[in-house]
Amino acid sequence: MQTAHASRQTGGMTRDQPGPVSPGDIYEDCAFHPVLCTDTCDDEVRGISLIDATSPRSCSLIHCGVIKLTIAEVVEARADFPAYQARREQEIDAETPAAGPAGRDRPAR
């Protein structure tokens, strides 16, 4: 399922990029960090944050709502990560109002 999110920088929509997450791809983890994927195993993806270089960062493809990102979205997140994170939390909360606050157990999109 492809999900769209408003982007403040471009005025467009952030869309989940098609296809599985593979090493070399960039995905958004549960803490909204853009992450360079370094490994996948079953339903888990692992990588390095492109915000603060923390590693390993791991998410479940089934339970975490991982989406693939574009380079433009990474640039937007790095320009003002707290604002990006707050916007993404609001978007997730708006998509799933019954699920409560966005976070590590947000539903898959």
MIMI-614833 format. One record per residue (C-alpha): x negated, y, z negated; residue in one letter. Coordinates in Angstrom, 1 decimal, padded with zeros to 4 digits, always signed. Last residue first. Layout:
N
X_Y_Z_a
...
//
This chain:
109
-001.5_+001.6_-006.3_r
-002.4_-000.7_-009.1_a
-001.0_+000.3_-012.5_p
-002.9_+002.5_-014.9_r
-004.7_+000.5_-017.5_d
-007.9_+002.5_-017.8_r
-006.1_+005.8_-017.9_g
-003.1_+007.8_-016.9_a
-000.7_+008.6_-019.6_p
+002.7_+006.8_-019.8_g
+003.8_+004.0_-017.4_a
+007.4_+005.3_-017.1_a
+006.3_+008.4_-015.1_p
+004.3_+006.3_-012.5_t
+003.6_+008.5_-009.5_e
+003.8_+011.8_-011.5_a
+001.4_+010.4_-014.1_d
-001.0_+009.3_-011.4_i
-000.9_+012.8_-009.9_e
-001.4_+014.5_-013.2_q
-004.4_+012.3_-014.0_e
-005.8_+013.1_-010.6_r
-005.5_+016.9_-011.2_r
-007.2_+016.6_-014.6_a
-010.1_+014.5_-013.2_q
-010.6_+017.0_-010.3_y
-010.6_+019.9_-012.7_a
-013.1_+018.2_-015.1_p
-015.2_+017.2_-012.0_f
-015.6_+020.6_-010.5_d
-017.8_+020.6_-007.3_a
-018.5_+016.8_-007.8_r
-014.9_+015.8_-007.3_a
-014.5_+017.9_-004.2_e
-017.8_+016.5_-002.7_v
-016.6_+013.0_-003.5_v
-013.2_+013.7_-001.7_e
-015.1_+015.0_+001.4_a
-017.2_+011.8_+001.4_i
-014.0_+009.8_+001.6_t
-012.5_+007.7_-001.2_l
-011.4_+004.1_-001.6_k
-008.7_+003.5_-004.2_i
-008.8_+001.4_-007.4_v
-005.5_+001.1_-009.2_g
-007.0_-000.6_-012.2_c
-005.1_-003.9_-012.6_h
-005.6_-005.9_-009.4_i
-008.8_-004.4_-008.1_l
-010.3_-004.7_-011.6_s
-012.8_-002.0_-012.4_c
-016.5_-001.9_-013.3_s
-019.0_+000.9_-013.7_r
-022.5_-000.4_-014.2_p
-023.9_+002.2_-014.2_s
-023.7_+005.8_-015.1_t
-025.1_+008.1_-012.3_a
-023.3_+011.2_-013.6_d
-020.8_+012.1_-010.9_i
-021.6_+009.6_-008.1_l
-021.0_+006.8_-010.6_s
-022.8_+003.6_-009.8_i
-021.1_+000.3_-008.9_g
-018.9_-002.7_-009.7_r
-015.8_-004.1_-008.2_v
-013.8_-006.9_-009.8_e
-010.9_-009.0_-008.3_d
-013.2_-011.9_-007.3_d
-016.7_-010.6_-007.4_c
-017.7_-007.3_-005.8_t
-021.1_-005.5_-005.9_d
-022.8_-002.2_-005.4_t
-019.8_+000.1_-004.8_c
-020.7_+003.8_-005.0_l
-018.3_+005.3_-007.5_v
-016.2_+008.4_-007.4_p
-015.2_+008.8_-011.1_h
-011.5_+009.0_-011.8_f
-011.9_+007.3_-015.2_a
-010.2_+004.2_-013.8_c
-012.6_+004.1_-010.8_d
-012.4_+005.9_-007.5_e
-014.1_+004.1_-004.6_y
-017.1_+004.7_-002.3_i
-018.0_+001.9_+000.0_d
-021.6_+000.6_+000.3_g
-020.7_-002.8_-001.2_p
-017.2_-003.6_-000.2_s
-013.7_-002.3_-001.2_v
-011.1_-004.0_+001.0_p
-009.4_-002.2_+003.9_g
-007.6_+001.0_+004.5_p
-008.6_+004.3_+002.8_q
-006.4_+005.3_-000.1_d
-005.2_+008.8_+000.9_r
-006.0_+012.2_-000.7_t
-003.5_+014.6_+000.9_m
-004.2_+017.9_+002.4_g
-004.7_+021.4_+000.9_g
-008.4_+020.9_+001.6_t
-009.8_+021.8_-001.8_q
-006.6_+021.3_-003.9_r
-006.1_+017.8_-002.6_s
-002.6_+016.3_-002.9_a
-002.5_+012.6_-003.3_h
-001.3_+009.9_-000.9_a
-001.1_+006.1_-001.6_t
-001.4_+003.4_+001.0_q
+000.0_+000.0_+000.0_m
//
